[in-house]
Amino acid sequence: MDEKTARREIVNIGRLLYERSYVVSSDGNVSVRLDDGRIVATPTMICKGRMTEDSLAVTDAAGRALGDRRPSSELAMHLLIYQERPDVKAVCHAHPPHGTAFAVAGLAIDQPILSEVILTLGCVPLAAYGTPSTDELTDAMRPLVKHHNALLMANHGAVAYGTDLWQAFDRLETLEHTARIAILARLLGGSKNLPADAIEKLINVREAAGYLGESARCQACGYLHETQMTCPSGDRPAPTSYYDQSATNGSGKIALTREELVELLTQAVSRGER
């Protein structure tokens, strides 16, 4: 993408983020990686709904400013994603209310409840809390970026990325829409997950159609729902099914199904009564 087009699209996306209340005040940041490796990014301390094309910052691939505009202090998050994902050309970070509610509750968006989401986005893991604009945040995100196209950041917000800015925005919007549906479903008594065979079919369809490749099969991990999910890093093979419940979560903890957990608790109570 050329710089002129990137500037125009960042301003348009920034206005959409603001109008849809995905950001307020000077929250959030957006960037595009140009064909020559430079990065056009939203500047520090500016409302995304009131940007102009001239107000944007340009940096080199290492994040060093190439003009008098300073990029967002959270550009390091974008740089990490670009480093880990050569296919990514644009990043959107925002605080959409429903998605961020999951993040502050310590929950991933990982329940397989919507076929369209499995096809186009996959589950959205929760990265551990890290202070914004520091290595703590990027260190927490690093193991997840290669295998997911959107992340939640504990007590912070959400970030989505793609081959162009509109795809990044669409993924952020899908994240927020899914979170809202999940919350509403819980108010109605809880959601019902798709069965394992249906999920496997959807994964095969998305790979055949080119929506997501095999590297995204980490998105098919099956850790306990309604708890924080920590996906395995790229250093070891990932589970190939949402219902591969035997995998550990990368921190040495073992994930159990609800039935297995109930059985263990029942056994513990029985032993205590003897």
N, C-alpha and C positions, 0 to 999 in steps of 0.2 A: 504494500500500500504506500502511496506517496504522502508526503507531509500535509499537503493541503486537504486531501480527503480525510486524513486522520484527524486533523483539527476540527473539521466540520462534524464528523461523526461523534467525537468525544463531547462536543458541546450539545449535540442532540441527545445523546445518551444521558449526559448529566442532567438535562432538563427533565427527561423521563424519570430518572431516579428520584429527583426532587418532587415532581408532581405526584408520584405514586407513594410518597412518604417512605421510600426506601432509605432516604437520608434526610437529615435536617441540618440547618445551620451550615457549618463547614465540614460535616461528616463525610466519610467515604473518599474514594479516589478511583480514578480510571486511567488506563494507559494503553497505548498501542505500540507494538514493535514494528518499525518500518523495515522495508526491504533491505536497506543499507545497514541495519543493526542499531540505528539510533532509536530512542524511545521518546514518544510524545506523551506527556502525562499532565494530569491536573495539578495545578500549583498548590502550595501550602496555604491553608487558611482562606479558602474561598468557597462560597456557596455554589454547589453544583448546578443549581437552577439559574444562576446569574453569571455564568462564565461567558466569555467571548473567545473567539478563535485566537485573538492576539494575547489573551491572558495565559495561555498554556505554556508549560515548560518543555524544553527539549534537553535530553541528556545523551551521553554516550552509553554503550552497553554496560558499563560499570556503574552507571547512575550519576556520573559527574555532569553538572549543569553546563550546557553549551551556550548559554545566554544569560540575560539578567533576571530570568524567572527561576525561582527555586521550586523544585518538584515537591510533592507531598513527602512528609517525613516518613511515611509508610511505604515509600517506593521499594524498600528492601524486600517487602513481601512480593511485589511484582517481579523483581529481579530474580528471586529464588524460583518462581514459577517458570520464568523464561529459561533459566539455566537447566531446570529439571525436565522441561518439556519443550523440545525444539519445535514441535508442531504448533505450539500456542503463539498467537500473534496479538492477543488482547486480553486484558484483565479488568474485572469489575469488582470492587470491594464496597460493600454497603452494610447498612444495619436494618434490613427489612424486618418489620415488627414480629411476625409470626416465626420466621426462621431464627431470629435473634432470641425469641422466647425459648426455643429449644436450646440454643447455645447457653443461655444463662441458667437454664434448668439442668444443664449437664447431660443433655440428650442428643444423640445423633438422629438424623432423619434416615432411618435404616429399615423401616418396616415395608415389606413388599406388598403394598396395598393398591397401587395404581399401575396398570400395564404400560401406559404411555411413559411413565417416569422410568420404569425399568428399561424400556427401549431406548430412551434418549438421554438419560442422565445417570441412572444407577443410584445407589444409596449415597448419602452425604455424611461422611464421618465427622466426628468431633475431635479437633485438635486440642490438646491440653492448653491451659491458660499460659500465655506469655505476655509480658509487658509490651504494648504496642511500640513500634519503632525501635525495637531492640532485637538482639539475636535470640532472645528467649522465644519470641513469637515464630521466627523463621525456623528455629530448631524444632519446635513442636510440629510445624507444618511439613517439614522435609520428608518424613517417611510416607506421607499420604499423597503428595502431589502427583507422583508418577501414575498412580492407579485410579485417580478420581478427577472429575471435571468441576467439582465444587466442594468446598469445605465449610464447616462451621468452626469458629474459634471460640473456645469457652469464654463466657462473660465478655464477649467482644462483638462479633457479628458474623458475616458470611463473605465468601469470595468465590467467584466463578470465572472461568476462563475458557477460551476457545480459539478457533482458527481465524476468527475475525471478531470485531467488537459486537456485532449484533448477536452472534452465537453466544458470546460471553454473557450478554445481557439476557438473552432468552433462557439460558441456564440458571441465572440468578432468579429470574421471574418464575421459572418452574420450581425451584427450591422453595420460594416463598409461597407459591400456590399450594404445593404439596404440604408444607407445614400447616397452612391454614386449614386444609381439609382434614389433616390428621388431628388437629385440635378440636375441630367441630365433631369429628367422629367419636372422639373420646367423650365429649359432652353427651352424645347420643348413646353411650354405653360401650364404646370401644369399636375399633375397626377389625375387619376379618382379613387376614393375610391370604394372598393367592397361594394355591397349593404348590408343592415343590415341582411337580412335573410341568405345570403351567409356567413357572419361572424359568425352568431350563429351556423351554420352547422359546420364550421371549429372548433369552440370552442368545440362543442360536440365530433367531431372526435378526437381532440387532447387529450381530457380527457379520452375517451374510449380507445385510443391507449396508454395512459400513458405518452404522451409527456410532458404534464403539468397538474397539478391537479386543483381541484376547488379553491384552495387558490390563484391560479394565475388569477382568474376571475377579480381581480382588473385591470388586463391588458386590460380588455375590457371596460375601462372607455372611455367616449366620450367628452372630453373637446375640446374647439375650436381649430381647426387645425391652424397651422402657428402661434401659440402663445405658451408661456411656459405652460407646463402641470404640475400640482402638484397633484399627486394621493392622495386619501384619505388614512389615516393611517389604521392600522389594528384594531383600536379602535372602528370602526363602520362598518356596512355592506357596501360593495363596489357595485357600479352599475354592473349589469350583462350583459350590452350591450354597444357596442361602441356608440350606439345612444341614451343612456339614458342621455339626455342633461339636465335633471332637477337637477342633483346632484351639490352640492357645491364642491369646490376644496380643502377643508380642511382648508382654511385660511379665510373663511367667505365670499368669493367671489362666485358669481353665474355664472356658465358657460352657455352661450347662443349659439344657432345655428347661422350661418351666416345670415339666413333669419330673425330670431328674432332680431339680432343686427341691420340689415338694417331697419326693421320696427320701432324699437325704435328711430333710428336716424332720420328717415323720420318724425315721430311724433314730435320729438323735433324741427326740422326745421320748420314744419308747425306751431307749437305754437309760434315760434320766429317771423314768418311773420305776425301774426295777430295783 
